[in-house]
């Protein structure tokens, strides 16, 4: 486990230990911060599309720039 992964695990453990009210306050704070909100939206989009088939980036570029 990397240092970053270990640090993230500590934060996740602490988050799991919060009460429902504390978790709601934490997530509300994330949503209020523009950068964190953008990260959360990006992550939601990725998770929503994770089952879609992938394709080569060059193929995508060829479609965009005929």
PyMOL Python script that loads the backbone (N, CA, C, O; Angstrom):
from pymol import cmd

cmd.read_pdbstr("""\
ATOM      1  N   UNK A   1       0.852  -1.175   0.000  1.00  0.00           N
ATOM      2  CA  UNK A   1       0.000   0.000   0.000  1.00  0.00           C
ATOM      3  C   UNK A   1       0.899   1.239   0.000  1.00  0.00           C
ATOM      4  O   UNK A   1       1.849   1.341   0.775  1.00  0.00           O
ATOM      5  N   UNK A   2       0.573   2.161  -0.879  1.00  0.00           N
ATOM      6  CA  UNK A   2       1.372   3.388  -0.961  1.00  0.00           C
ATOM      7  C   UNK A   2       1.003   4.330   0.187  1.00  0.00           C
ATOM      8  O   UNK A   2      -0.003   4.142   0.872  1.00  0.00           O
ATOM      9  N   UNK A   3       1.839   5.337   0.373  1.00  0.00           N
ATOM     10  CA  UNK A   3       1.572   6.337   1.400  1.00  0.00           C
ATOM     11  C   UNK A   3       0.235   7.041   1.132  1.00  0.00           C
ATOM     12  O   UNK A   3      -0.545   7.285   2.053  1.00  0.00           O
ATOM     13  N   UNK A   4      -0.015   7.358  -0.133  1.00  0.00           N
ATOM     14  CA  UNK A   4      -1.276   8.025  -0.497  1.00  0.00           C
ATOM     15  C   UNK A   4      -2.467   7.116  -0.181  1.00  0.00           C
ATOM     16  O   UNK A   4      -3.481   7.578   0.343  1.00  0.00           O
ATOM     17  N   UNK A   5      -2.342   5.836  -0.497  1.00  0.00           N
ATOM     18  CA  UNK A   5      -3.439   4.899  -0.223  1.00  0.00           C
ATOM     19  C   UNK A   5      -3.664   4.748   1.281  1.00  0.00           C
ATOM     20  O   UNK A   5      -4.805   4.664   1.735  1.00  0.00           O
ATOM     21  N   UNK A   6      -2.591   4.715   2.039  1.00  0.00           N
ATOM     22  CA  UNK A   6      -2.710   4.595   3.497  1.00  0.00           C
ATOM     23  C   UNK A   6      -3.388   5.826   4.092  1.00  0.00           C
ATOM     24  O   UNK A   6      -4.238   5.713   4.975  1.00  0.00           O
ATOM     25  N   UNK A   7      -3.007   6.991   3.601  1.00  0.00           N
ATOM     26  CA  UNK A   7      -3.627   8.234   4.081  1.00  0.00           C
ATOM     27  C   UNK A   7      -5.102   8.248   3.736  1.00  0.00           C
ATOM     28  O   UNK A   7      -5.931   8.609   4.572  1.00  0.00           O
ATOM     29  N   UNK A   8      -5.444   7.859   2.509  1.00  0.00           N
ATOM     30  CA  UNK A   8      -6.847   7.810   2.094  1.00  0.00           C
ATOM     31  C   UNK A   8      -7.625   6.838   2.971  1.00  0.00           C
ATOM     32  O   UNK A   8      -8.771   7.115   3.326  1.00  0.00           O
ATOM     33  N   UNK A   9      -7.033   5.715   3.323  1.00  0.00           N
ATOM     34  CA  UNK A   9      -7.701   4.722   4.164  1.00  0.00           C
ATOM     35  C   UNK A   9      -7.991   5.295   5.551  1.00  0.00           C
ATOM     36  O   UNK A   9      -9.042   5.018   6.129  1.00  0.00           O
ATOM     37  N   UNK A  10      -7.071   6.088   6.084  1.00  0.00           N
ATOM     38  CA  UNK A  10      -7.292   6.731   7.386  1.00  0.00           C
ATOM     39  C   UNK A  10      -8.501   7.664   7.305  1.00  0.00           C
ATOM     40  O   UNK A  10      -9.356   7.664   8.190  1.00  0.00           O
ATOM     41  N   UNK A  11      -8.561   8.459   6.236  1.00  0.00           N
ATOM     42  CA  UNK A  11      -9.692   9.368   6.066  1.00  0.00           C
ATOM     43  C   UNK A  11     -11.001   8.607   5.890  1.00  0.00           C
ATOM     44  O   UNK A  11     -12.022   8.998   6.457  1.00  0.00           O
ATOM     45  N   UNK A  12     -10.985   7.529   5.113  1.00  0.00           N
ATOM     46  CA  UNK A  12     -12.208   6.738   4.916  1.00  0.00           C
ATOM     47  C   UNK A  12     -12.674   6.103   6.215  1.00  0.00           C
ATOM     48  O   UNK A  12     -13.872   6.046   6.490  1.00  0.00           O
ATOM     49  N   UNK A  13     -11.734   5.628   7.009  1.00  0.00           N
ATOM     50  CA  UNK A  13     -12.084   5.045   8.306  1.00  0.00           C
ATOM     51  C   UNK A  13     -12.724   6.094   9.208  1.00  0.00           C
ATOM     52  O   UNK A  13     -13.715   5.817   9.884  1.00  0.00           O
ATOM     53  N   UNK A  14     -12.159   7.294   9.218  1.00  0.00           N
ATOM     54  CA  UNK A  14     -12.719   8.378  10.022  1.00  0.00           C
ATOM     55  C   UNK A  14     -14.110   8.747   9.512  1.00  0.00           C
ATOM     56  O   UNK A  14     -15.019   8.976  10.310  1.00  0.00           O
ATOM     57  N   UNK A  15     -14.283   8.807   8.202  1.00  0.00           N
ATOM     58  CA  UNK A  15     -15.585   9.140   7.617  1.00  0.00           C
ATOM     59  C   UNK A  15     -16.637   8.116   8.008  1.00  0.00           C
ATOM     60  O   UNK A  15     -17.769   8.473   8.334  1.00  0.00           O
ATOM     61  N   UNK A  16     -16.264   6.849   7.974  1.00  0.00           N
ATOM     62  CA  UNK A  16     -17.208   5.791   8.350  1.00  0.00           C
ATOM     63  C   UNK A  16     -17.622   5.895   9.817  1.00  0.00           C
ATOM     64  O   UNK A  16     -18.705   5.447  10.193  1.00  0.00           O
ATOM     65  N   UNK A  17     -16.764   6.484  10.637  1.00  0.00           N
ATOM     66  CA  UNK A  17     -17.047   6.617  12.062  1.00  0.00           C
ATOM     67  C   UNK A  17     -17.906   7.808  12.424  1.00  0.00           C
ATOM     68  O   UNK A  17     -18.309   7.948  13.579  1.00  0.00           O
ATOM     69  N   UNK A  18     -18.194   8.671  11.463  1.00  0.00           N
ATOM     70  CA  UNK A  18     -19.005   9.851  11.737  1.00  0.00           C
ATOM     71  C   UNK A  18     -20.482   9.488  11.856  1.00  0.00           C
ATOM     72  O   UNK A  18     -20.947   8.498  11.291  1.00  0.00           O
ATOM     73  N   UNK A  19     -21.197  10.307  12.598  1.00  0.00           N
ATOM     74  CA  UNK A  19     -22.649  10.140  12.673  1.00  0.00           C
ATOM     75  C   UNK A  19     -23.250  10.579  11.343  1.00  0.00           C
ATOM     76  O   UNK A  19     -22.572  11.198  10.523  1.00  0.00           O
ATOM     77  N   UNK A  20     -24.521  10.258  11.134  1.00  0.00           N
ATOM     78  CA  UNK A  20     -25.203  10.656   9.899  1.00  0.00           C
ATOM     79  C   UNK A  20     -25.175  12.177   9.747  1.00  0.00           C
ATOM     80  O   UNK A  20     -24.933  12.686   8.653  1.00  0.00           O
ATOM     81  N   UNK A  21     -25.418  12.894  10.828  1.00  0.00           N
ATOM     82  CA  UNK A  21     -25.415  14.360  10.779  1.00  0.00           C
ATOM     83  C   UNK A  21     -24.026  14.897  10.409  1.00  0.00           C
ATOM     84  O   UNK A  21     -23.906  15.839   9.626  1.00  0.00           O
ATOM     85  N   UNK A  22     -22.997  14.297  10.972  1.00  0.00           N
ATOM     86  CA  UNK A  22     -21.634  14.725  10.670  1.00  0.00           C
ATOM     87  C   UNK A  22     -21.273  14.419   9.218  1.00  0.00           C
ATOM     88  O   UNK A  22     -20.627  15.230   8.555  1.00  0.00           O
ATOM     89  N   UNK A  23     -21.692  13.242   8.717  1.00  0.00           N
ATOM     90  CA  UNK A  23     -21.424  12.902   7.314  1.00  0.00           C
ATOM     91  C   UNK A  23     -22.129  13.860   6.377  1.00  0.00           C
ATOM     92  O   UNK A  23     -21.555  14.286   5.375  1.00  0.00           O
ATOM     93  N   UNK A  24     -23.371  14.204   6.694  1.00  0.00           N
ATOM     94  CA  UNK A  24     -24.109  15.146   5.860  1.00  0.00           C
ATOM     95  C   UNK A  24     -23.402  16.506   5.834  1.00  0.00           C
ATOM     96  O   UNK A  24     -23.299  17.136   4.782  1.00  0.00           O
ATOM     97  N   UNK A  25     -22.923  16.948   6.984  1.00  0.00           N
ATOM     98  CA  UNK A  25     -22.195  18.224   7.042  1.00  0.00           C
ATOM     99  C   UNK A  25     -20.911  18.142   6.229  1.00  0.00           C
ATOM    100  O   UNK A  25     -20.547  19.100   5.546  1.00  0.00           O
ATOM    101  N   UNK A  26     -20.223  17.009   6.296  1.00  0.00           N
ATOM    102  CA  UNK A  26     -18.984  16.832   5.535  1.00  0.00           C
ATOM    103  C   UNK A  26     -19.251  16.894   4.036  1.00  0.00           C
ATOM    104  O   UNK A  26     -18.566  17.610   3.304  1.00  0.00           O
ATOM    105  N   UNK A  27     -20.254  16.137   3.582  1.00  0.00           N
ATOM    106  CA  UNK A  27     -20.549  16.117   2.149  1.00  0.00           C
ATOM    107  C   UNK A  27     -21.110  17.447   1.669  1.00  0.00           C
ATOM    108  O   UNK A  27     -20.868  17.848   0.530  1.00  0.00           O
ATOM    109  N   UNK A  28     -21.856  18.134   2.524  1.00  0.00           N
ATOM    110  CA  UNK A  28     -22.344  19.465   2.159  1.00  0.00           C
ATOM    111  C   UNK A  28     -21.166  20.413   1.970  1.00  0.00           C
ATOM    112  O   UNK A  28     -21.180  21.255   1.073  1.00  0.00           O
ATOM    113  N   UNK A  29     -20.152  20.275   2.812  1.00  0.00           N
ATOM    114  CA  UNK A  29     -18.951  21.096   2.664  1.00  0.00           C
ATOM    115  C   UNK A  29     -18.221  20.803   1.366  1.00  0.00           C
ATOM    116  O   UNK A  29     -17.722  21.719   0.712  1.00  0.00           O
ATOM    117  N   UNK A  30     -18.154  19.530   0.986  1.00  0.00           N
ATOM    118  CA  UNK A  30     -17.532  19.177  -0.295  1.00  0.00           C
ATOM    119  C   UNK A  30     -18.314  19.787  -1.451  1.00  0.00           C
ATOM    120  O   UNK A  30     -17.729  20.335  -2.386  1.00  0.00           O
ATOM    121  N   UNK A  31     -19.631  19.689  -1.381  1.00  0.00           N
ATOM    122  CA  UNK A  31     -20.470  20.205  -2.462  1.00  0.00           C
ATOM    123  C   UNK A  31     -20.398  21.725  -2.555  1.00  0.00           C
ATOM    124  O   UNK A  31     -20.574  22.284  -3.638  1.00  0.00           O
ATOM    125  N   UNK A  32     -20.144  22.398  -1.437  1.00  0.00           N
ATOM    126  CA  UNK A  32     -20.043  23.858  -1.440  1.00  0.00           C
ATOM    127  C   UNK A  32     -18.733  24.356  -2.034  1.00  0.00           C
ATOM    128  O   UNK A  32     -18.647  25.498  -2.485  1.00  0.00           O
ATOM    129  N   UNK A  33     -17.716  23.505  -2.036  1.00  0.00           N
ATOM    130  CA  UNK A  33     -16.411  23.883  -2.578  1.00  0.00           C
ATOM    131  C   UNK A  33     -16.400  23.581  -4.078  1.00  0.00           C
ATOM    132  O   UNK A  33     -16.591  22.435  -4.484  1.00  0.00           O
ATOM    133  N   UNK A  34     -16.180  24.600  -4.891  1.00  0.00           N
ATOM    134  CA  UNK A  34     -16.293  24.443  -6.351  1.00  0.00           C
ATOM    135  C   UNK A  34     -15.378  23.348  -6.895  1.00  0.00           C
ATOM    136  O   UNK A  34     -15.814  22.538  -7.714  1.00  0.00           O
ATOM    137  N   UNK A  35     -14.129  23.307  -6.461  1.00  0.00           N
ATOM    138  CA  UNK A  35     -13.190  22.307  -6.985  1.00  0.00           C
ATOM    139  C   UNK A  35     -13.607  20.890  -6.589  1.00  0.00           C
ATOM    140  O   UNK A  35     -13.584  19.979  -7.416  1.00  0.00           O
ATOM    141  N   UNK A  36     -13.989  20.707  -5.321  1.00  0.00           N
ATOM    142  CA  UNK A  36     -14.424  19.381  -4.890  1.00  0.00           C
ATOM    143  C   UNK A  36     -15.720  18.987  -5.593  1.00  0.00           C
ATOM    144  O   UNK A  36     -15.903  17.827  -5.961  1.00  0.00           O
ATOM    145  N   UNK A  37     -16.616  19.951  -5.777  1.00  0.00           N
ATOM    146  CA  UNK A  37     -17.880  19.666  -6.462  1.00  0.00           C
ATOM    147  C   UNK A  37     -17.618  19.196  -7.889  1.00  0.00           C
ATOM    148  O   UNK A  37     -18.245  18.244  -8.354  1.00  0.00           O
ATOM    149  N   UNK A  38     -16.694  19.860  -8.587  1.00  0.00           N
ATOM    150  CA  UNK A  38     -16.352  19.437  -9.950  1.00  0.00           C
ATOM    151  C   UNK A  38     -15.768  18.034  -9.943  1.00  0.00           C
ATOM    152  O   UNK A  38     -16.078  17.229 -10.822  1.00  0.00           O
ATOM    153  N   UNK A  39     -14.926  17.734  -8.962  1.00  0.00           N
ATOM    154  CA  UNK A  39     -14.350  16.391  -8.859  1.00  0.00           C
ATOM    155  C   UNK A  39     -15.439  15.346  -8.630  1.00  0.00           C
ATOM    156  O   UNK A  39     -15.410  14.271  -9.228  1.00  0.00           O
ATOM    157  N   UNK A  40     -16.395  15.664  -7.766  1.00  0.00           N
ATOM    158  CA  UNK A  40     -17.485  14.729  -7.488  1.00  0.00           C
ATOM    159  C   UNK A  40     -18.357  14.496  -8.716  1.00  0.00           C
ATOM    160  O   UNK A  40     -18.780  13.370  -8.980  1.00  0.00           O
ATOM    161  N   UNK A  41     -18.623  15.560  -9.462  1.00  0.00           N
ATOM    162  CA  UNK A  41     -19.430  15.435 -10.687  1.00  0.00           C
ATOM    163  C   UNK A  41     -18.676  14.582 -11.707  1.00  0.00           C
ATOM    164  O   UNK A  41     -19.261  13.700 -12.336  1.00  0.00           O
ATOM    165  N   UNK A  42     -17.374  14.846 -11.871  1.00  0.00           N
ATOM    166  CA  UNK A  42     -16.566  14.041 -12.800  1.00  0.00           C
ATOM    167  C   UNK A  42     -16.585  12.571 -12.405  1.00  0.00           C
ATOM    168  O   UNK A  42     -16.744  11.695 -13.256  1.00  0.00           O
ATOM    169  N   UNK A  43     -16.425  12.303 -11.118  1.00  0.00           N
ATOM    170  CA  UNK A  43     -16.435  10.922 -10.641  1.00  0.00           C
ATOM    171  C   UNK A  43     -17.789  10.265 -10.891  1.00  0.00           C
ATOM    172  O   UNK A  43     -17.853   9.100 -11.285  1.00  0.00           O
ATOM    173  N   UNK A  44     -18.865  11.003 -10.663  1.00  0.00           N
ATOM    174  CA  UNK A  44     -20.207  10.458 -10.909  1.00  0.00           C
ATOM    175  C   UNK A  44     -20.380  10.105 -12.386  1.00  0.00           C
ATOM    176  O   UNK A  44     -20.959   9.070 -12.717  1.00  0.00           O
ATOM    177  N   UNK A  45     -19.878  10.968 -13.270  1.00  0.00           N
ATOM    178  CA  UNK A  45     -19.974  10.682 -14.704  1.00  0.00           C
ATOM    179  C   UNK A  45     -19.170   9.434 -15.069  1.00  0.00           C
ATOM    180  O   UNK A  45     -19.631   8.597 -15.846  1.00  0.00           O
ATOM    181  N   UNK A  46     -17.976   9.315 -14.509  1.00  0.00           N
ATOM    182  CA  UNK A  46     -17.156   8.134 -14.790  1.00  0.00           C
ATOM    183  C   UNK A  46     -17.839   6.858 -14.313  1.00  0.00           C
ATOM    184  O   UNK A  46     -17.874   5.860 -15.033  1.00  0.00           O
ATOM    185  N   UNK A  47     -18.374   6.893 -13.111  1.00  0.00           N
ATOM    186  CA  UNK A  47     -19.049   5.707 -12.577  1.00  0.00           C
ATOM    187  C   UNK A  47     -20.298   5.367 -13.374  1.00  0.00           C
ATOM    188  O   UNK A  47     -20.623   4.195 -13.563  1.00  0.00           O
ATOM    189  N   UNK A  48     -20.995   6.395 -13.840  1.00  0.00           N
ATOM    190  CA  UNK A  48     -22.202   6.189 -14.623  1.00  0.00           C
ATOM    191  C   UNK A  48     -21.899   5.524 -15.961  1.00  0.00           C
ATOM    192  O   UNK A  48     -22.731   4.797 -16.503  1.00  0.00           O
ATOM    193  N   UNK A  49     -20.701   5.778 -16.490  1.00  0.00           N
ATOM    194  CA  UNK A  49     -20.369   5.272 -17.832  1.00  0.00           C
ATOM    195  C   UNK A  49     -19.354   4.127 -17.805  1.00  0.00           C
ATOM    196  O   UNK A  49     -18.852   3.734 -18.857  1.00  0.00           O
ATOM    197  N   UNK A  50     -19.044   3.587 -16.626  1.00  0.00           N
ATOM    198  CA  UNK A  50     -17.984   2.596 -16.535  1.00  0.00           C
ATOM    199  C   UNK A  50     -18.278   1.300 -17.302  1.00  0.00           C
ATOM    200  O   UNK A  50     -17.347   0.571 -17.647  1.00  0.00           O
ATOM    201  N   UNK A  51     -19.528   1.007 -17.568  1.00  0.00           N
ATOM    202  CA  UNK A  51     -19.871  -0.221 -18.291  1.00  0.00           C
ATOM    203  C   UNK A  51     -19.922  -0.033 -19.802  1.00  0.00           C
ATOM    204  O   UNK A  51     -20.161  -0.989 -20.540  1.00  0.00           O
ATOM    205  N   UNK A  52     -19.701   1.192 -20.265  1.00  0.00           N
ATOM    206  CA  UNK A  52     -19.695   1.444 -21.702  1.00  0.00           C
ATOM    207  C   UNK A  52     -18.399   0.912 -22.313  1.00  0.00           C
ATOM    208  O   UNK A  52     -17.352   0.933 -21.666  1.00  0.00           O
ATOM    209  N   UNK A  53     -18.469   0.446 -23.533  1.00  0.00           N
ATOM    210  CA  UNK A  53     -17.245  -0.057 -24.166  1.00  0.00           C
ATOM    211  C   UNK A  53     -16.263   1.093 -24.429  1.00  0.00           C
ATOM    212  O   UNK A  53     -16.661   2.234 -24.662  1.00  0.00           O
ATOM    213  N   UNK A  54     -14.993   0.761 -24.384  1.00  0.00           N
ATOM    214  CA  UNK A  54     -13.977   1.778 -24.672  1.00  0.00           C
ATOM    215  C   UNK A  54     -13.582   1.691 -26.143  1.00  0.00           C
ATOM    216  O   UNK A  54     -13.911   0.732 -26.843  1.00  0.00           O
ATOM    217  N   UNK A  55     -12.862   2.728 -26.592  1.00  0.00           N
ATOM    218  CA  UNK A  55     -12.378   2.720 -27.971  1.00  0.00           C
ATOM    219  C   UNK A  55     -11.086   3.529 -28.018  1.00  0.00           C
ATOM    220  O   UNK A  55     -10.825   4.339 -27.128  1.00  0.00           O
ATOM    221  N   UNK A  56     -10.297   3.317 -29.031  1.00  0.00           N
ATOM    222  CA  UNK A  56      -9.025   4.037 -29.118  1.00  0.00           C
ATOM    223  C   UNK A  56      -9.234   5.548 -29.230  1.00  0.00           C
ATOM    224  O   UNK A  56     -10.162   6.014 -29.891  1.00  0.00           O
ATOM    225  N   UNK A  57      -8.362   6.293 -28.578  1.00  0.00           N
ATOM    226  CA  UNK A  57      -8.442   7.748 -28.589  1.00  0.00           C
ATOM    227  C   UNK A  57      -8.318   8.298 -30.005  1.00  0.00           C
ATOM    228  O   UNK A  57      -9.002   9.260 -30.354  1.00  0.00           O
ATOM    229  N   UNK A  58      -7.465   7.708 -30.813  1.00  0.00           N
ATOM    230  CA  UNK A  58      -7.290   8.181 -32.199  1.00  0.00           C
ATOM    231  C   UNK A  58      -8.588   8.030 -32.997  1.00  0.00           C
ATOM    232  O   UNK A  58      -8.901   8.869 -33.843  1.00  0.00           O
ATOM    233  N   UNK A  59      -9.332   6.972 -32.729  1.00  0.00           N
ATOM    234  CA  UNK A  59     -10.628   6.782 -33.390  1.00  0.00           C
ATOM    235  C   UNK A  59     -11.584   7.911 -33.009  1.00  0.00           C
ATOM    236  O   UNK A  59     -12.285   8.456 -33.861  1.00  0.00           O
ATOM    237  N   UNK A  60     -11.604   8.249 -31.736  1.00  0.00           N
ATOM    238  CA  UNK A  60     -12.439   9.365 -31.276  1.00  0.00           C
ATOM    239  C   UNK A  60     -12.029  10.668 -31.964  1.00  0.00           C
ATOM    240  O   UNK A  60     -12.886  11.423 -32.425  1.00  0.00           O
ATOM    241  N   UNK A  61     -10.735  10.930 -32.033  1.00  0.00           N
ATOM    242  CA  UNK A  61     -10.252  12.153 -32.681  1.00  0.00           C
ATOM    243  C   UNK A  61     -10.633  12.188 -34.159  1.00  0.00           C
ATOM    244  O   UNK A  61     -10.997  13.239 -34.686  1.00  0.00           O
ATOM    245  N   UNK A  62     -10.551  11.044 -34.818  1.00  0.00           N
ATOM    246  CA  UNK A  62     -10.899  10.984 -36.243  1.00  0.00           C
ATOM    247  C   UNK A  62     -12.372  11.341 -36.449  1.00  0.00           C
ATOM    248  O   UNK A  62     -12.718  11.981 -37.442  1.00  0.00           O
ATOM    249  N   UNK A  63     -13.235  10.937 -35.528  1.00  0.00           N
ATOM    250  CA  UNK A  63     -14.655  11.286 -35.625  1.00  0.00           C
ATOM    251  C   UNK A  63     -14.898  12.770 -35.373  1.00  0.00           C
ATOM    252  O   UNK A  63     -15.771  13.373 -35.998  1.00  0.00           O
ATOM    253  N   UNK A  64     -14.147  13.344 -34.481  1.00  0.00           N
ATOM    254  CA  UNK A  64     -14.324  14.764 -34.146  1.00  0.00           C
ATOM    255  C   UNK A  64     -13.792  15.677 -35.232  1.00  0.00           C
ATOM    256  O   UNK A  64     -14.345  16.753 -35.461  1.00  0.00           O
ATOM    257  N   UNK A  65     -12.739  15.273 -35.896  1.00  0.00           N
ATOM    258  CA  UNK A  65     -12.073  16.116 -36.893  1.00  0.00           C
ATOM    259  C   UNK A  65     -12.048  15.431 -38.246  1.00  0.00           C
ATOM    260  O   UNK A  65     -10.997  14.969 -38.690  1.00  0.00           O
ATOM    261  N   UNK A  66     -13.196  15.364 -38.904  1.00  0.00           N
ATOM    262  CA  UNK A  66     -13.236  14.654 -40.199  1.00  0.00           C
ATOM    263  C   UNK A  66     -12.457  15.392 -41.283  1.00  0.00           C
ATOM    264  O   UNK A  66     -12.395  14.928 -42.422  1.00  0.00           O
TER     265      UNK A  66
END
""", "prot")
cmd.dss("prot")
cmd.show_as("cartoon", "prot")
cmd.util.cbc("prot")
cmd.orient("prot")
